[in-house]
Amino acid sequence: MEKHPVTKYIEESKNSGLTNVQIVQALADAGWRTHEILEILLNHNFPQESGPVAPSEAIISVSGVSKTYGKVKALDDVTLQVKRGSITALLGPNGAGKTTLVKILTTLLPPTSGTAEVAGFDVARDAQALRGSIGLAGQSASVDPILTGRENLEMVGRLYHLTKKEAKARAGELLKQFELEEAADRSAKTYSGGMRRRLDLAASLIIKPKMLFLDEPTSGLDPRSRFSMWNVIRELVADGTTLLLTTQYLEEADQLADYIFVIDRGQIIAQGTVDELKRQTGGDVLELHLAKHDDAMRAAEIVAPYGDAKPHADPGSGVVTMSTDKGAAILVEVVRRFDAEGLKLSDVLLRRPSLDDVFMKLTGHTAEENN
């Protein structure tokens, strides 16, 4: 079927970052009638807009990026934009493609197809120049365990071509900022996990990058260390750094991110602010805790007629969750039905949806479940 004469123009315009409003105005100025324009916009599948980011505000622009390894497609036609001065999260389970995308954006991997720009540099053509404008803290701390914290930072500074004096001064600033002064002259192998992560993050900030990539920044940390790292991340953004972080922790995305891209099996399956994503569940969440965990599957069958989506049962924990728009009145009905069926509940509640509920509705599994 031959494309409508303006379809190609619309596709190119959306790929370049123009919004529907801007496209409609341009076509109207060219003489096209409004009903013809709207018909095309409504009846064709054009690339999704990546949120309210104008081209001039975007520090990252990704268009149609794919990455394949033989027959395995790690990324599949990913398009997104990241707003300057924001915290943006890539949320998804292990194996979803988050780290692959970060490696492409930080020049560690070439894309199989598509284009990407970071801080005005093309990741393929301008790789060398781009590396001087970004910082990266990977999934595991990459500090040298033999060197002291101070020596690690000074070494990184020298690798970035700072003078010996500049590297020493910058190391001192970062040790103070990340509360590592007391341990500065100890071997890094004596540091706790949280301290090593802070040192690794400090190393990624040696050159005061415009754009910082954090790949699973709190993976493996205890709750106290995670909260500490969150505060550091917030301070960095307050000082003008733009952050793109990957995470499989729903709470982390909820706490930190201004905007979230949900990624699963190499594709962006949803995007929006925390509130926008939560609204996609369509109502409250009924959460049932079974006294006998083995009753979870049977409980899900019983409660299904009361919801607006298929219940999720976890036999391991004995918890059943389901989206519903029937309000608090459903609690009494469900308890009576379970009594009649001889199923005992240890707890029952109706709550607002979490990001985990959103992920479950979108993918059929939680963000912590491995693909």
C-alpha positions in Angstrom: 0.0 0.0 0.0 1.4 3.4 -1.1 2.0 5.9 1.7 0.0 9.1 1.9 2.1 12.0 0.5 2.7 13.6 3.9 3.4 10.4 5.8 7.1 10.4 5.0 7.4 14.0 6.1 5.6 13.3 9.4 7.9 10.3 10.1 11.0 12.3 9.5 9.7 15.2 11.6 8.9 13.0 14.6 12.3 11.3 14.4 14.0 14.7 14.5 12.1 15.5 17.7 9.2 17.7 16.5 5.9 17.3 18.4 2.5 16.6 16.9 1.5 20.2 17.4 4.6 21.5 15.6 4.0 19.1 12.7 0.4 20.0 12.3 1.2 23.7 12.3 3.9 23.2 9.6 1.6 21.1 7.4 -1.2 23.7 7.9 1.1 26.4 6.8 1.9 24.4 3.7 -1.8 24.2 2.8 -2.9 20.9 4.1 -6.4 20.8 5.7 -6.7 20.0 9.4 -8.9 16.9 9.0 -6.4 15.4 6.5 -3.5 15.9 8.9 -5.3 14.5 11.9 -6.5 11.5 9.9 -2.9 10.6 9.1 -1.6 11.2 12.7 -4.4 9.0 14.2 -4.2 6.2 11.7 -0.5 5.5 11.4 2.0 4.1 13.9 4.8 6.7 14.1 7.7 6.6 16.5 6.5 7.5 20.1 7.4 10.8 21.5 9.7 10.4 24.5 8.0 12.8 26.8 7.8 16.5 27.1 11.4 17.2 25.9 12.0 19.9 23.3 15.0 19.2 21.0 16.8 22.2 22.5 16.3 20.7 26.0 17.6 17.2 25.2 21.1 16.2 26.3 20.5 12.7 24.9 18.7 11.9 21.7 18.4 8.2 20.6 16.6 7.2 17.4 15.9 3.7 16.3 18.9 2.1 18.1 19.2 -1.7 17.9 21.9 -4.0 19.0 22.1 -7.6 18.0 24.5 -10.5 19.0 24.0 -13.1 16.3 20.3 -14.1 16.6 19.9 -12.3 20.0 18.5 -8.8 19.8 19.6 -7.0 23.0 18.0 -3.7 21.9 15.1 -3.4 19.4 14.5 0.0 17.8 14.9 2.1 20.9 13.9 5.8 20.6 14.1 8.2 23.5 15.2 11.6 24.7 16.7 12.8 28.1 16.1 16.3 29.3 19.0 18.3 30.4 19.3 18.8 34.2 17.0 15.9 35.1 17.3 12.4 36.6 16.0 9.9 34.1 15.7 6.2 34.9 15.8 3.1 32.7 13.7 0.7 34.7 13.7 -3.0 33.9 14.7 -6.5 35.0 18.1 -8.2 34.5 18.6 -8.8 30.8 16.2 -6.1 29.6 18.8 -4.2 27.7 19.5 -1.4 30.1 23.3 -1.9 30.4 23.6 -2.4 26.6 22.0 1.0 26.0 24.3 2.7 28.5 27.3 1.1 26.9 26.2 2.4 23.5 25.6 5.9 24.9 29.1 5.9 26.6 30.9 4.7 23.4 31.7 1.2 24.8 29.6 -0.6 22.2 28.7 0.4 18.7 25.0 0.2 17.8 24.0 -2.3 15.1 21.6 0.3 13.7 20.2 3.7 14.6 21.8 6.9 15.8 22.4 8.4 19.2 23.8 11.8 20.4 25.0 12.7 23.9 25.8 16.3 24.8 25.9 17.2 21.1 28.3 14.4 20.1 27.4 11.5 17.9 28.3 8.3 19.8 29.9 6.7 16.7 31.5 9.6 14.9 32.5 11.7 17.9 33.4 9.0 20.4 36.7 10.4 21.5 35.4 13.9 22.1 32.3 12.6 23.9 34.4 10.6 26.4 35.7 13.9 27.7 32.2 15.2 28.5 30.6 12.3 30.3 31.1 10.2 33.5 30.2 6.5 34.0 29.9 4.5 37.1 29.3 0.8 36.2 27.4 -2.0 38.0 30.4 -2.9 40.1 33.0 -0.6 41.6 36.0 -0.3 39.3 38.5 1.1 41.8 41.9 -0.4 42.3 41.8 -2.3 45.7 45.5 -1.9 46.3 45.6 1.9 45.9 44.3 4.2 48.6 41.1 6.2 47.9 43.1 9.3 47.3 45.5 7.5 44.9 42.6 6.1 42.9 41.1 9.5 42.3 44.5 11.1 41.5 45.2 8.3 39.0 41.8 8.9 37.2 42.5 12.6 37.1 45.9 12.0 35.4 44.2 9.6 32.9 42.0 12.5 32.0 45.1 14.6 31.4 44.8 16.8 34.5 48.1 18.1 35.8 49.5 16.5 38.9 48.5 19.5 40.9 45.0 19.6 39.4 44.4 15.9 40.0 45.5 16.2 43.6 43.2 19.2 44.2 40.2 17.6 42.5 40.7 14.3 44.5 40.7 16.3 47.7 37.4 18.0 46.8 35.7 14.7 45.9 36.9 12.9 49.0 35.3 15.7 51.1 32.1 15.8 49.0 31.7 12.0 49.4 32.6 11.9 53.1 35.7 9.7 52.5 38.3 12.0 54.0 38.9 9.8 57.1 39.5 6.8 54.8 41.3 8.7 52.1 44.8 7.2 52.8 43.6 3.7 53.4 43.8 0.9 50.8 40.5 0.7 49.0 40.3 -3.1 49.7 39.5 -2.1 53.3 36.4 -0.1 52.3 32.9 -1.3 52.8 30.7 -1.9 49.8 29.0 1.5 50.2 32.3 3.3 50.5 33.7 1.6 47.4 30.5 2.7 45.5 31.0 6.3 46.7 34.6 6.2 45.6 33.7 4.8 42.2 31.1 7.6 41.8 33.6 10.2 42.8 36.0 8.9 40.2 33.3 9.3 37.5 33.1 13.0 38.5 36.7 13.9 38.2 36.2 16.0 35.1 32.8 17.5 36.3 30.9 15.9 33.4 27.8 17.4 31.8 26.2 14.0 31.7 26.6 11.2 34.2 25.6 7.6 33.6 25.0 5.4 36.7 24.4 1.7 35.9 22.7 0.0 38.9 24.3 2.5 41.3 23.0 0.9 44.5 23.2 -2.8 43.5 24.3 -4.9 46.4 24.2 -2.1 48.9 22.4 -2.4 52.3 19.4 0.0 52.9 21.4 2.6 54.8 24.1 2.8 52.0 21.4 3.0 49.4 19.7 6.0 51.1 23.1 7.6 51.4 23.8 7.1 47.7 20.4 8.6 46.8 21.2 11.7 48.7 24.5 12.0 46.8 22.7 11.6 43.5 20.2 14.3 44.4 23.0 16.7 45.3 24.7 16.1 42.0 21.6 17.1 40.1 21.1 20.2 42.3 24.6 21.2 41.2 23.7 21.0 37.5 24.6 17.4 36.5 22.2 15.4 34.3 21.8 11.8 35.3 20.7 8.7 33.5 20.5 5.7 35.8 19.5 2.1 35.2 17.8 0.3 38.0 15.6 -2.7 38.7 14.5 -1.3 42.0 11.0 0.1 41.8 11.6 2.2 45.0 14.8 3.7 43.5 13.0 4.9 40.4 10.1 6.2 42.5 12.4 8.1 44.8 14.8 9.7 42.3 13.5 9.9 38.7 11.9 12.9 37.1 11.0 10.7 34.1 11.1 6.9 33.6 11.5 4.7 30.6 10.3 1.1 31.2 12.4 -1.3 29.2 11.7 -5.0 28.7 13.3 -7.5 26.3 15.2 -4.7 24.5 12.2 -2.4 23.9 10.8 0.7 25.5 7.3 -0.5 26.6 6.2 2.5 28.5 7.4 5.9 29.6 6.3 8.9 31.8 6.6 10.4 35.2 6.0 8.2 38.3 2.4 9.5 38.6 1.7 9.0 34.9 2.9 5.4 35.0 1.0 4.6 38.2 -2.2 5.9 36.5 -1.8 3.1 33.9 -2.9 0.5 36.5 -6.4 2.0 36.3 -7.3 2.0 40.0 -6.4 0.8 43.4 -4.6 -2.5 44.2 -6.2 -5.2 46.2 -3.5 -7.1 48.1 -4.3 -10.4 49.9 -2.0 -12.3 52.2 -2.9 -16.0 52.5 -2.3 -17.7 55.8 -1.4 -20.8 53.8 0.9 -19.9 50.9 -0.3 -22.9 48.8 -3.8 -21.3 48.6 -2.5 -18.4 46.5 -3.5 -19.8 43.1 -7.0 -20.8 44.3 -7.4 -17.4 45.9 -6.5 -15.7 42.6 -9.3 -17.7 40.9 -11.8 -16.6 43.5 -11.0 -12.9 43.5 -10.6 -12.6 39.7 -14.3 -11.5 39.1 -13.8 -8.5 41.4 -10.9 -6.9 39.4 -10.4 -5.2 36.1 -7.2 -7.2 35.4 -6.0 -10.7 35.9 -4.8 -11.3 39.5 -1.1 -12.1 40.1 -0.5 -14.9 42.6 2.9 -15.6 44.2 2.7 -19.1 45.9 6.1 -18.5 47.4 4.9 -15.6 49.6 1.2 -16.4 49.6 0.4 -12.9 48.2 -2.2 -12.2 45.6 -2.5 -8.7 44.0 -5.1 -7.3 41.6 -6.0 -4.0 40.1 -9.6 -2.9 40.9 -11.8 0.2 40.5 -14.5 -1.0 42.9 -13.3 0.9 46.0 -13.2 -0.1 49.6 -16.5 -2.0 49.4 -14.7 -4.8 47.7 -12.9 -5.7 51.0 -16.0 -6.9 52.7 -17.2 -8.9 49.7 -13.8 -10.6 49.3 -13.5 -11.5 53.0 -17.0 -13.1 53.0 -16.2 -15.1 49.8 -13.0 -16.4 51.3 -14.7 -17.4 54.5 -17.3 -19.3 52.5 -14.5 -21.1 50.6 -12.6 -21.9 53.7 -9.5 -19.8 52.8 -7.8 -18.0 55.7 -6.3 -14.5 55.2 -3.5 -13.1 57.4 -3.9 -9.7 55.9 -6.0 -7.8 53.3 -5.6 -4.2 52.2 -6.5 -1.8 49.4 -3.7 0.6 48.4 -2.6 3.0 45.7 -0.5 1.3 42.9 3.2 1.1 43.1 5.7 1.0 40.2 5.9 -2.7 40.7 2.2 -3.0 40.0 2.7 -1.0 36.8 5.5 -3.2 35.7 3.4 -6.3 36.4 0.6 -5.0 34.3 2.9 -4.0 31.4 5.0 -7.2 31.3 3.3 -9.9 33.3 6.3 -10.1 35.7 7.9 -8.0 38.3 11.0 -5.9 37.7 13.1 -8.2 39.9 12.2 -11.3 38.0 14.9 -12.4 35.5 13.9 -12.9 31.9 
